[in-house]
């Protein structure tokens, strides 16, 4: 169960990272919309798991790998802005949130647009 402190830190990180990606996406990832869908912070506040939704859907894996490579840079940016709220900044681990893709696949299957196996 998450503590109030974990929830507060996760909320701060989600807001800060959303703003960072809004500003940085045009420079580092032109034509890409990156959304921070959720953030989970460990109980000892040493690790943050950040789930990202990336649009358009092509090259998602390349983009998420570039973001993972730049994790120390993003951590530094958060440390500067969230310094008043935290003594140390948790390590950032980025993951691709595929829930929207999964929903789209289910909707297509329900409409009969997917691959229909022959009976």
DOVEXRO-755554 format. One record per residue (C-alpha): residue number from 1; x negated, y negated, z negated; residue in three letters. Coordinates in steps of 0.001 Angstrom, whole numbers. Example, Ala and Ser with C-alpha at 12.3 -4.5 7.8 and 13.67 -1.06 7.14 Angstrom:
residues 2
<r><i>1</i><u>-12300</u><v>4500</v><w>-7800</w><aa>ALA</aa></r>
<r><i>2</i><u>-13670</u><v>1060</v><w>-7140</w><aa>SER</aa></r>
This chain:
residues 119
<r><i>1</i><u>0</u><v>0</v><w>0</w><aa>UNK</aa></r>
<r><i>2</i><u>-1315</u><v>-3411</v><w>963</w><aa>UNK</aa></r>
<r><i>3</i><u>-1986</u><v>-5951</v><w>-1746</w><aa>UNK</aa></r>
<r><i>4</i><u>-936</u><v>-9576</v><w>-1454</w><aa>UNK</aa></r>
<r><i>5</i><u>-4573</u><v>-10531</v><w>-907</w><aa>UNK</aa></r>
<r><i>6</i><u>-4906</u><v>-8083</v><w>1994</w><aa>UNK</aa></r>
<r><i>7</i><u>-1730</u><v>-9457</v><w>3564</w><aa>UNK</aa></r>
<r><i>8</i><u>-2938</u><v>-13033</v><w>3158</w><aa>UNK</aa></r>
<r><i>9</i><u>-6343</u><v>-12289</v><w>4697</w><aa>UNK</aa></r>
<r><i>10</i><u>-4728</u><v>-10331</v><w>7558</w><aa>UNK</aa></r>
<r><i>11</i><u>-2366</u><v>-13221</v><w>8251</w><aa>UNK</aa></r>
<r><i>12</i><u>-5219</u><v>-15765</v><w>8237</w><aa>UNK</aa></r>
<r><i>13</i><u>-7265</u><v>-13565</v><w>10572</w><aa>UNK</aa></r>
<r><i>14</i><u>-4350</u><v>-13056</v><w>12946</w><aa>UNK</aa></r>
<r><i>15</i><u>-3746</u><v>-16809</v><w>13195</w><aa>UNK</aa></r>
<r><i>16</i><u>-7431</u><v>-17694</v><w>13538</w><aa>UNK</aa></r>
<r><i>17</i><u>-8172</u><v>-14985</v><w>16103</w><aa>UNK</aa></r>
<r><i>18</i><u>-5078</u><v>-15916</v><w>18111</w><aa>UNK</aa></r>
<r><i>19</i><u>-6346</u><v>-19478</v><w>18329</w><aa>UNK</aa></r>
<r><i>20</i><u>-9879</u><v>-18335</v><w>19179</w><aa>UNK</aa></r>
<r><i>21</i><u>-8653</u><v>-16068</v><w>21974</w><aa>UNK</aa></r>
<r><i>22</i><u>-6385</u><v>-18813</v><w>23296</w><aa>UNK</aa></r>
<r><i>23</i><u>-9389</u><v>-21127</v><w>23598</w><aa>UNK</aa></r>
<r><i>24</i><u>-12015</u><v>-18581</v><w>24634</w><aa>UNK</aa></r>
<r><i>25</i><u>-10013</u><v>-16428</v><w>27063</w><aa>UNK</aa></r>
<r><i>26</i><u>-10198</u><v>-18991</v><w>29856</w><aa>UNK</aa></r>
<r><i>27</i><u>-13979</u><v>-19150</v><w>29655</w><aa>UNK</aa></r>
<r><i>28</i><u>-14880</u><v>-15522</v><w>28991</w><aa>UNK</aa></r>
<r><i>29</i><u>-11848</u><v>-13708</v><w>30454</w><aa>UNK</aa></r>
<r><i>30</i><u>-10286</u><v>-15909</v><w>33172</w><aa>UNK</aa></r>
<r><i>31</i><u>-6740</u><v>-15027</v><w>34200</w><aa>UNK</aa></r>
<r><i>32</i><u>-6225</u><v>-12869</v><w>31112</w><aa>UNK</aa></r>
<r><i>33</i><u>-3771</u><v>-13279</v><w>28262</w><aa>UNK</aa></r>
<r><i>34</i><u>-5040</u><v>-11787</v><w>25006</w><aa>UNK</aa></r>
<r><i>35</i><u>-2601</u><v>-11487</v><w>22111</w><aa>UNK</aa></r>
<r><i>36</i><u>-3455</u><v>-10443</v><w>18566</w><aa>UNK</aa></r>
<r><i>37</i><u>-568</u><v>-8094</v><w>17784</w><aa>UNK</aa></r>
<r><i>38</i><u>-1612</u><v>-7097</v><w>14270</w><aa>UNK</aa></r>
<r><i>39</i><u>-4472</u><v>-7144</v><w>11801</w><aa>UNK</aa></r>
<r><i>40</i><u>-5107</u><v>-4631</v><w>9042</w><aa>UNK</aa></r>
<r><i>41</i><u>-7633</u><v>-5378</v><w>6272</w><aa>UNK</aa></r>
<r><i>42</i><u>-9216</u><v>-2685</v><w>4095</w><aa>UNK</aa></r>
<r><i>43</i><u>-8584</u><v>-2714</v><w>353</w><aa>UNK</aa></r>
<r><i>44</i><u>-12123</u><v>-3915</v><w>-409</w><aa>UNK</aa></r>
<r><i>45</i><u>-11800</u><v>-6662</v><w>2264</w><aa>UNK</aa></r>
<r><i>46</i><u>-14935</u><v>-5438</v><w>4067</w><aa>UNK</aa></r>
<r><i>47</i><u>-13322</u><v>-4314</v><w>7339</w><aa>UNK</aa></r>
<r><i>48</i><u>-10574</u><v>-5764</v><w>9519</w><aa>UNK</aa></r>
<r><i>49</i><u>-8937</u><v>-3751</v><w>12260</w><aa>UNK</aa></r>
<r><i>50</i><u>-7638</u><v>-6097</v><w>14940</w><aa>UNK</aa></r>
<r><i>51</i><u>-5140</u><v>-4807</v><w>17512</w><aa>UNK</aa></r>
<r><i>52</i><u>-5035</u><v>-6675</v><w>20825</w><aa>UNK</aa></r>
<r><i>53</i><u>-2568</u><v>-6680</v><w>23675</w><aa>UNK</aa></r>
<r><i>54</i><u>-4137</u><v>-7617</v><w>27023</w><aa>UNK</aa></r>
<r><i>55</i><u>-2255</u><v>-8812</v><w>30111</w><aa>UNK</aa></r>
<r><i>56</i><u>-2528</u><v>-8189</v><w>33045</w><aa>UNK</aa></r>
<r><i>57</i><u>-2918</u><v>-4488</v><w>32549</w><aa>UNK</aa></r>
<r><i>58</i><u>-5803</u><v>-3862</v><w>34972</w><aa>UNK</aa></r>
<r><i>59</i><u>-9329</u><v>-3821</v><w>33529</w><aa>UNK</aa></r>
<r><i>60</i><u>-8074</u><v>-3575</v><w>29929</w><aa>UNK</aa></r>
<r><i>61</i><u>-10818</u><v>-1213</v><w>28870</w><aa>UNK</aa></r>
<r><i>62</i><u>-13552</u><v>-3436</v><w>30320</w><aa>UNK</aa></r>
<r><i>63</i><u>-12132</u><v>-6473</v><w>28515</w><aa>UNK</aa></r>
<r><i>64</i><u>-11782</u><v>-4689</v><w>25169</w><aa>UNK</aa></r>
<r><i>65</i><u>-15393</u><v>-3457</v><w>25464</w><aa>UNK</aa></r>
<r><i>66</i><u>-16594</u><v>-7028</v><w>26107</w><aa>UNK</aa></r>
<r><i>67</i><u>-14609</u><v>-8206</v><w>23095</w><aa>UNK</aa></r>
<r><i>68</i><u>-16180</u><v>-5457</v><w>20951</w><aa>UNK</aa></r>
<r><i>69</i><u>-19634</u><v>-6597</v><w>22087</w><aa>UNK</aa></r>
<r><i>70</i><u>-18778</u><v>-10169</v><w>21045</w><aa>UNK</aa></r>
<r><i>71</i><u>-17368</u><v>-9119</v><w>17640</w><aa>UNK</aa></r>
<r><i>72</i><u>-20244</u><v>-10760</v><w>15702</w><aa>UNK</aa></r>
<r><i>73</i><u>-19578</u><v>-14024</v><w>17557</w><aa>UNK</aa></r>
<r><i>74</i><u>-15854</u><v>-13903</v><w>16708</w><aa>UNK</aa></r>
<r><i>75</i><u>-16704</u><v>-13054</v><w>13102</w><aa>UNK</aa></r>
<r><i>76</i><u>-18945</u><v>-16135</v><w>12929</w><aa>UNK</aa></r>
<r><i>77</i><u>-16163</u><v>-18347</v><w>14296</w><aa>UNK</aa></r>
<r><i>78</i><u>-13731</u><v>-17018</v><w>11690</w><aa>UNK</aa></r>
<r><i>79</i><u>-16301</u><v>-17435</v><w>8928</w><aa>UNK</aa></r>
<r><i>80</i><u>-16551</u><v>-21134</v><w>9801</w><aa>UNK</aa></r>
<r><i>81</i><u>-12798</u><v>-21716</v><w>9739</w><aa>UNK</aa></r>
<r><i>82</i><u>-11799</u><v>-19400</v><w>6887</w><aa>UNK</aa></r>
<r><i>83</i><u>-14728</u><v>-20257</v><w>4599</w><aa>UNK</aa></r>
<r><i>84</i><u>-12480</u><v>-22024</v><w>2112</w><aa>UNK</aa></r>
<r><i>85</i><u>-10353</u><v>-18872</v><w>1691</w><aa>UNK</aa></r>
<r><i>86</i><u>-13046</u><v>-16181</v><w>1568</w><aa>UNK</aa></r>
<r><i>87</i><u>-16547</u><v>-15656</v><w>228</w><aa>UNK</aa></r>
<r><i>88</i><u>-17508</u><v>-13113</v><w>2871</w><aa>UNK</aa></r>
<r><i>89</i><u>-15957</u><v>-12383</v><w>6229</w><aa>UNK</aa></r>
<r><i>90</i><u>-14956</u><v>-8766</v><w>6914</w><aa>UNK</aa></r>
<r><i>91</i><u>-16419</u><v>-6829</v><w>9814</w><aa>UNK</aa></r>
<r><i>92</i><u>-14137</u><v>-7019</v><w>12861</w><aa>UNK</aa></r>
<r><i>93</i><u>-13153</u><v>-3821</v><w>14656</w><aa>UNK</aa></r>
<r><i>94</i><u>-11118</u><v>-4361</v><w>17823</w><aa>UNK</aa></r>
<r><i>95</i><u>-8599</u><v>-1879</v><w>19215</w><aa>UNK</aa></r>
<r><i>96</i><u>-6332</u><v>-1959</v><w>22224</w><aa>UNK</aa></r>
<r><i>97</i><u>-2644</u><v>-2047</v><w>21299</w><aa>UNK</aa></r>
<r><i>98</i><u>-866</u><v>107</v><w>23863</w><aa>UNK</aa></r>
<r><i>99</i><u>2626</u><v>-115</v><w>22364</w><aa>UNK</aa></r>
<r><i>100</i><u>3919</u><v>-2406</v><w>25150</w><aa>UNK</aa></r>
<r><i>101</i><u>2575</u><v>-23</v><w>27804</w><aa>UNK</aa></r>
<r><i>102</i><u>4245</u><v>2887</v><w>26019</w><aa>UNK</aa></r>
<r><i>103</i><u>7573</u><v>1031</v><w>25928</w><aa>UNK</aa></r>
<r><i>104</i><u>7298</u><v>268</v><w>29647</w><aa>UNK</aa></r>
<r><i>105</i><u>6611</u><v>3956</v><w>30447</w><aa>UNK</aa></r>
<r><i>106</i><u>9640</u><v>5041</v><w>28403</w><aa>UNK</aa></r>
<r><i>107</i><u>11897</u><v>2480</v><w>30083</w><aa>UNK</aa></r>
<r><i>108</i><u>10739</u><v>3601</v><w>33537</w><aa>UNK</aa></r>
<r><i>109</i><u>11358</u><v>7225</v><w>32611</w><aa>UNK</aa></r>
<r><i>110</i><u>14851</u><v>6389</v><w>31377</w><aa>UNK</aa></r>
<r><i>111</i><u>15614</u><v>4541</v><w>34609</w><aa>UNK</aa></r>
<r><i>112</i><u>14289</u><v>7490</v><w>36589</w><aa>UNK</aa></r>
<r><i>113</i><u>11425</u><v>5536</v><w>38153</w><aa>UNK</aa></r>
<r><i>114</i><u>8679</u><v>7771</v><w>36816</w><aa>UNK</aa></r>
<r><i>115</i><u>7401</u><v>10985</v><w>38305</w><aa>UNK</aa></r>
<r><i>116</i><u>10327</u><v>13361</v><w>38335</w><aa>UNK</aa></r>
<r><i>117</i><u>9302</u><v>16978</v><w>38073</w><aa>UNK</aa></r>
<r><i>118</i><u>11106</u><v>19235</v><w>40504</w><aa>UNK</aa></r>
<r><i>119</i><u>13386</u><v>21726</v><w>38903</w><aa>UNK</aa></r>
